[in-house]
Structures are given as structure tokens and as C-alpha cells.
Amino acid sequence: MHPPRAAATGRTASPATARQINDRLALQLLQSEGPLTAGQLKTLTGLSRPTVADLVERLQEAGLIAVVGESGAQRRGPNARLYGIVADRAHLVGLDLRTHSITVAVADLLGRVRAEHTVPMNPDGAADTAVATALAAVDKALAAAGAPAPHTIAVGAPGLVDPATGRLGSTDWITSWHVGLVSALRARTGVPVLLENEVNLAAIAEQRDGAARDRDTFVLLWLGHGTGAAVVLDGTLRRGASGGTGEIGFLPVPGTGALPSASGCDGGFHSLAGSAAICALGAEHGLSFGDAVGPRRANERPSGGGSPTEAVGGASDEGVTRALAPAPAEARTEARTDGPPAEPLVRAAVAAGDTGAAFLDALAARIALGVAAVCAVLDPGCVVLGGEIGCGGGAELADRVTGHLARLSPLRTDVRAGSVGGRAVLRGAVLAARDAAQNELFGAAGPATSRHP
């Protein structure tokens, strides 16, 4: 029996706290609903007319909102003015670091991407040279966006990010220039630089913009060059004591003929569902990477998933830069230099219908082993197959995984294909930077989602 509940002591927010709460509420509405009149803000917030008038004046003086037009019904007078967030109040930088490339996105305060720049990297070159190349890529993207300086930077990288220090853990497989770049960004810019595991950022993107928008609890299973997972429970991203939540490549599974070790995931789930293992499986079924990839015209859309972007140049040693309008462009193509070879193979198998069915079924059986282990421990109710391969397999692969999972686990689990694809890390980085910048500029009335400045 619970003890009697003590009488609650009423608390009244101070005037300063009340103003901060009201300001943030108004800004959140302007972000989600778009430009609004003062009357619409009054209706949506439930605040009095004088309170709304005060907060509008206050936010204008802070440079956070401005008059952006007039309402359709009322073309004259102060009541017709439409207020919107000043998107150029801050510029955000998101980075997707891979072994052989770096992609930089520059976005405004609303998270709308203004420019991107992709540069191939030499993983065997000197770390200092790679860091200098990456910093130049950031500068080029900022210039293309017309941004004088970043307000917040978010970086997605493979490896363990120590929750206590916000730094990449000391493991043998971490690319040295990744560590050097993060340190250089922090030293050079003097702005918050958030570092997050790449798969965790992909989960943020799938939850905000993709397949998990209706889920507070889910697991993202990343299928790309390697494997990984991100865990979101009750709306919160869970990183673990050492930042290692989701290192599913090390999961011991049957069928590999070996066990993983502390120094490598060969013999673990990675050996069943990593890109190289999937290509080998395809060869067993008479499919090959070469058969799946044909010649591509310079302006043809690659096979990668996610939102396309407008190409203004072809891939080269200098990279590809795309300056984007705030709204999504209609004819945009994605330039990537580091996609997993198994992605076009899986897409070709899906397109082949019955010819690729046996391969897809065998792949689904392998993936289901990892999903079953996740479900046995976490019971997330939903697993999203993310990354280039998960997105490329689409519903055909996800449905097959569901069938195999039902034979392995009594727990009901919705298996879905990711919809953001290989661009999820970059999109998640932009969203993380946006959250951190808005938490600072809009006030601390809402939950802080940034980490490790």
C-alpha cells in the first residue's frame, strides 16, 4: 500500500521564468506552424492579448522573429502582420565523417539545408593533411551558404563516444583524422562542437523525418559498410555507460564459424550482415556487385536513399559543392563517394522479383538473428532497418525479416524499412545542431538535447 500523498505546495513561476516559457512556446509554434499573426499566437498559446504583444516585441528586439508578410484575410493594420522566425539568425553545420569521405551541410536556424560539400578522403594519408582538407570543406560549404560563421557544429562519426568526455574512445578502428578534426574544430571555431556516434544521429533523423515518426521507443538497425544499432526508449536516445549501446557487430551469432573479440567484430553479427558478407552471400546466389552496377551518367541519381540535393558539379578530388535554396529543390541529385557495395546489389535483387527472392530471403534470415537478440533484451516493439542497405531493401526485405523474426521470437515487433537512408547521419547531425542552437537562443524552458560542447 502506498503511503498517503502529501499535500502539494503550489508554486508560481517568477515573471522572468514565465516570460521565458511563453517566448519558447511561441517560437516552437512558429517553427512547427510557420508564420503566424499575433491573433493566431494568442489562440494557439491561450495567452492574453497584452502578453502576446509583449512577447512579440521582445522576440523582435532579440532578432529572433520578424514581420514576413500579411495574412490573407486581413491585408491592413498590425493584426494582419505575419511573424516568422529569422532563419538566418544562426547557421548550423552538420558533418558526416566516413573512412573515405566527409560531407558537410550548412543549415539555417530552422534546419533547412543551404549548402553541402562532399570531399573524398585518403584513409592512408597523413592525418594532418586529411584534417586540413576537411576544414577546407567546412569553409567551402559555409561560403556557398553565405554564412559568415557557424553558431553550432554537430559531427557524426563511427566509434564509441565517451558520455563523460564527449570524445571518441581509444579503439584501434577509429580513423585518426576523425579525432584530429573534432579537436581542430573545437580549437579553431570557438563554438559548441557536438560529437555523436553516427548511428545515433541516424536514429534521430528516422524519428524526426523518417520511418519512426510515430514511435517513442524503437531500435534502428544500421546496415551499411558495417552494422550498428541505436536505441531510443521512451523518446530518449540511450548511449550506455561507455557509449557502446548498439555495438551489435560484436554480437555472437550462429553461422559465422567464429566468435568476435575485444579487438574486432569478425565472427560476430558483422560477419553475417556487413556489406562484404552480403556481397559474398549474393555470389552464392549467382549475384554479383558488378552485375548490379551499370554505367551512370554524370547527372543521374545514384542508388542511395534519402533526400536528393541539387548537383552543381561532378565528383572530383576537390569534391562536390551544392548551394541549396531553403525549400527542397525539385530536381536534386545526391553525390556520395563512400556507399557500401552491397547496396546496389540489394536494390537489384528487389527489382529482380522472383530472381532475387532466394537471396533476399537468406539475407533476411541473417538480419533476423540480430533483431531477435535486440528484441529479447529490449522488446522495443519496432525495429527500423536503416542505412543504405536497409533503405535499399525496402518493404521487400523488411517483410521477410518480419517473417523470420516471428519464428525466432514470441515478442510482437514491427520491422520497417528506413526512409532516410544513407543521408540519415548528415540529417541527424543538422537536427542535433538545430536543437542545441535553439536551446541556447530560445531559452532553457524546453528539454536540452545537445551534448558535449
Secondary structure, 3 states (H helix, E strand, C coil): CCCCCCCCCCCCCCHHHHHHHHHHHHHHHHHHHCCECHHHHHHHHCCCHHHHHHHHHHHHHCCCEEEEEECCCCCCCHHHEEEEECHHHCCEEEEEECCCEEEEEEECCCCCEEEEEEEECCCCCCHHHHHHHHHHHHHHHHHHHCCCCCCEEEEEECCCECCCCCCECCCCCCCHHHHHHHHHHHHHHCCCEEEEEHHHHHHHHHHHHCCCCCCCCEEEEEECCCEEEEEEECCEEECCCCCCCCCHHHCECCCCCCCCECCECCCECHHHHCHHHHHHHHHHCCCCHHHHCCCCCCCCCCCCCCCCCCCCCCCCCCCEEEECCCCCCCCCCCCCCCCCCHHHHHHHHHHCCHHHHHHHHHHHHHHHHHHHHHHHHHCCCEEEEEHHHHHHHHHHHHHHHHHHHHHHCCCCCEEEECCCHHHHHHHHHHHHHHHHHHHHHCCCCCCCCCCCC
